Amino acid sequence: MLFEVPASLAGERVDRAVALLTGWSRSDVAGLIEQGAVRIGGQPVAKSRRLAEGEEVEVEGEPAADAPPVPEPVDFAVVHADDDVAVVVKPAGLVVHPGAGHETGTLAAGLLHRFPEIAGVGDPMRPGIVHRLDRDTSGLMVVARTPRAYDALTAALAARPGGPGVTPEKLVERRYLALAWGRFDARRGTIDAPIGRSATRRTRMAVREAGKEARTSYEVLTQYEHPVCAFIECRLETGRTHQIRVHLAAIDHPVVGDATYGGDRHPLRPGRPFLHAHALALTHPVTGERLEFTDPLPPELAAVLPSLAG
């Protein structure tokens, strides 16, 4: 997380300013400061450090949540549910699991309210959750309702095309729709580049030689000229943090609206990254049936496309 000190917080102590801007407690912020996770100019700061207007404060990570999620009503759609799995549509802005500043109102809390049995499935902090979407990314997610489904789905998500004994029907297929800046030279392509924590901004991810294997395939659906951007479909072969956003930015085609990776530009500002998990296919972990789901672009993203000229 990186923020610029506004005039209203000039002269404030860094611990109080970060607490005000994030909604975290002062004690949580103090813990991060003690760990050296709050920096100015790349250098750790003391909690009593006074801020000047315009300074950039970098915060790495976030305080750990104190307790597992508590069931509560949360708005999301369920498109499939059986005894072992559920498939849901996460709206943009909804955090998947608890973290600092997001102890309540998460997808995990809503899942526990809808499916109480998942409390004992997988990680107690993210019950039933086998993969995630960024807070501002919308779309389809599969959730495990039983331990056997959890084990099978996590294994399927970890499998790689061409791996020993891995056939296409054993894979979980995840496809996304995105609007990306620039003109693509080829209609199809694959970005094969490892992803790890950024060496200069630890709150971001980046293509790094020492990172973890990451592969994203893409197909250009429509190329636009005014402004120059492309409506594309991306397919994940791995599931790294911010993978599509990092990979597209690395080839100079950042996702429209993505302020973190250089995509927040005039004249297209949808208010969040134009990225939607629109297709999901998996083999049911118990019945062996192949399940396929699609979800259309949400209205706030669909409204952008008619304004573009080919």
C-alpha positions, 0 to 999 in steps of 0.5 A: 500500500502506498499513499501520499500524505494529504495536507490534512495530515501534515504534521501528524504522527505516522502511526495515527495517520496510517491508522486514519487512512486504513481504518486499522487500530493504532496498536496494529499500525504500531506492530507493523512499524516495529516490524519495519513494514512502514517506510518513507523513502524506502527507510523504516520509520519510528511511530512518532515520526511527523509527516510532511504534506506530499511525502509518500508512505509505503506500508508492506502487508497488513496486520493479521486478523485476530479471529476466524470469520463470523457468519453474517449476511453478505450479498453475493450470488450462488450459481451452483450448490450441491453437497460438496461444492458451491460456485458463487459470483463475487462482486467487486469491492468485496474482500474474500477473507478477513484481514486488517480493516476487513474483519467483517463483511467478507465473502468468507463470512457470507459463505459461513452464513449460507453454508455453515458446514464449511467452518471445518473445511480447510483454513479456519481463516478462509473456510472452504476457499480454494482460490481467491479474487482480488478485492476489486475483481469480480466474478466466479469462484468455486468453494469446497463444502467438504474436506474431500472436495477441498483436497481435490479442488486444491490439487486440481488448481495446483495441477499444470497442463502437461504435468505427469498424469494431468489431462485437460479434464483434471484441470480447473479452467479459469478465464477472465475478460479484461480491457487492456491499454494499447494495440496488440500485435498478435491476436493470441499469446502466452505470457510465461514469466515468474512473479514475486514480490516487488523489490522496490515496492513490497506491497506490489507484485512484479515479474522477477527471475526469482519469483514463482512460475506464472503463465497467462494466455490471452486472446484479443476479442476486439481491438479499439482505436479511440482510445487505443485499447483491447477487449481480451480474454485471459486464461490462467495456467497458474494462480499467482497474486495479481497475476493477470494484472502484473503480466499485462503490465509487464508487456505494456498493456496494463488493465484499464482502471488498474491504479496499482500497475499503471492502468488508471489513465484518461479517458477510461476510468471505470473506478476499478480494474476492468477485470472479471472472472467470467468463465469457470470449468471444473471436474466435480471432485466426487461425481466426476461430472464436468461443470461449466459456468459463465457470468456476464460482465457486470453493468459498470464494466459493460457500460464502458464498451459502447463508448469505444470506437473500433 
